[in-house]
Amino acid sequence: MRAYEVASYQIVGPSWLDAEYYDVEAIAPKGSTRSQMLTMFQNLLVERFQMKLHRETKDFHGYLLTIGKNGPRLRELPDSAEAKAVAGRISFSSKGHLEAHTIPALCKMLSNFMGQPVQDATGLKGAYEIKLDVNLDDLPGLAPFRFASGAGTEAPQEAVPQAQEPSGPSIFSAVKELGLDLERRNVPLECIVVEKAEKTPTAN
């Protein structure tokens, strides 16, 4: 997921990919760029696990994020260095408080939390103050939690416990409060198809 910057549902391959765990330790050359890091990570997987893969597009059950009938209710951030610095960041807390600053970042967060792809159809390009408070039980992607980290994102800083009682509205209601809607659609996505991989990696 991290090496190819995809969500778990975008990886197709042997069932043991979800069951086997490994500790991966590596030291990258100082000053390596993010693009170089991803390439090194991909090469590591191919070399150590003799992995063979290809990319193809598949249709998934998912959602389109659209503008509601009364228009968006989002506070736009001023065009400043500070706004650009936080643009790609997303965060959430164990109480169900979610924050993002751009629509693509919101879609990425919703995709991972809902366990299904959410694509942007709003046309909103700016930086915004986006805050949602939701019921954690309404987020199937948190059980178990898997997060595809992307450029400019922040991993959660605390574990999310099982909610003992509803902690907020449904994700659909929370999105409507922003003046947006989630519409059920089939969504085409590029997938990583693992044709072959060895369970036992080559020795150090």
N, C-alpha and C positions, 0 to 999 in steps of 0.2 A: 504493500500500500504506500509506504513512504518513498520507496525507490522510484515508483512510477507515478506517484501523486494521484492515486485513484482511491475510491471507496471500496469497502470489502465486497460489495455486490458487483463490482466491476472486474473481479478476478474469478476466472473459470478454470478449474483444474481438478486434480485428484482430491478426494475427500480428506486425506490426511493433512492437507495444507492447513486446515482449521484445528487439527488435533495435536500436531507436533510443535514443540517449542525449542528455541535455540538461543543461546547467548552469543551475540555478535559484538566483538570488540575490534575496533580498527582505529588507526591514527591517520588522519588526512594531512597532506602537506600544508604547512602554514600559508594562509592567504588564499586557500581554495575558495572559489565562488560556489554559490548554490548549485548552479548548473553542473559544475565539475563534480561536486559532491554526489549529485544524483547519478551521474554517469559512473562514478567509482562504485557506488552502492549497487547499481545494476550489474556492473561487471563482476562484482564480488559474488552475487547470487548465481550468475551464469557459470563462473569458474568453479566455485566451491560445491554447488549442487548439480552441476552439469545440466543446468536448466535450459530448455528450449521452449520458446514462446512466440506467439504472433499476436497482432492486434486485429480486432474485427468489431463491427458495429452490431449491437443487438438492441431490440426494443424491450423496455422495462415498464412495468406499471409505476407511475410516478405522478408528479404534479407540475403544473405551470403556476408560477407566482404572477398574478395580474393585479392591475389597479382596480380598486372597488368602484362602485357606481357613483360614489360621492367624492372620489379623488383621494390621493394619499394624505395622511396626517403625520407627516414627518418633519422634524425641525432640521433644516439644512445647515450644515456647518460652514463657516466662512472659508473661502479659498485661501488657506494659509499653510505654512509649513507644518503646523501642529495637526491640521486636518489631514494632510497627506501622510503624516507619520502614523496616525491611528487608522487610516483608511481600511487596511486589510485585517485588522485585529478582530477577533471574536472571543467571547468569554461567557462562562455560565457558572452559577453557584449551586450548591446542594439544595438550595431553597427554590430552585426553578427560575432564577432570574437570569435572563439571557440578554446579551448586548452585542451589537455589531454596528458598523459605521458605513457600509456600502451594501447595495442590494446583492451583488455577487457574493459578498461575505455572508449575508443573511441566508442566501440560498444554500451555500456550502454547509452552514450550521444546521439548517432545517433538514437537508439531505441526510446528514450523519445522525441527527437525533431521531428522525422518523424512519430511518433505515430504507428509504426509497429516494430516488433522484428528484430534486426540485429544480426546475429551470426558470430563469428570469425571463419574463415576458412583459415587464413593466416599462422598459425604456428609460428608467431613472438612472442617470449616470453620476450624480454628485455624491458628496459625502454627507451623511446624515447621522443624527442621534437616534438610534434604533434600540428600543428596550422592550422586552416582553417578560411577563411573569406568567408561568404556566405550571400545570400539574405534571410532575415528573412521571407519573404513571401513564401519561398520554404520549410519552416519548419512547417508542419501542426500540429505537436504536441505542438506548442506554443499557439494554439488558441482553447480552453483555455489551459494555461500552467499547466501541472501536472508533478511533478517530483518525481520518486521513489527513495528516498534517499537510498544509499547503503553504505557499509563499505568504509570509506576513501574518500567519496565524499563531495563536498562543494555545498551548496545550492546557487543559484544566489543571488547576493547582490543588484541588481537593477531591477526594473520592465522593461519589454520589451514593448515599444510602438509599435503601428502599423507603419510599414515602409511606408514612403510617396513615396519612389521611390526605385527601386532595389539597394540594398546596396552591392551586391557582386554576384559572380557566383552561379549557382545552386549547391546544395549539392553534386550531382553526379560529376559535373566538379571539385569541390573542392577536393573531395576524389581522383579523378584521378590525381590531381596535387601531391598527396602524393605517387603516384605509386601504388595505390590500386583501386579496383573496387567493386561496389555494384551490385550483381547479384540477380535478382528476383527469389525467391524460396518459397515453403511452408516450414514453420519452426515449428517443434513440440515443445511445451512449456508446462510446468506444470502450471496448473491454480488453483486458490482458488475458489471453488464453494460454495457460501453461500446458504444453503438449507433453512434456517430460521433465521430471526432476527426481533426483536421488534423495532418499530419506537421510542417508548418512553423508555429510559433506566431506570433501577431501581433507586430509590432515593438515595441521598448521605447518 
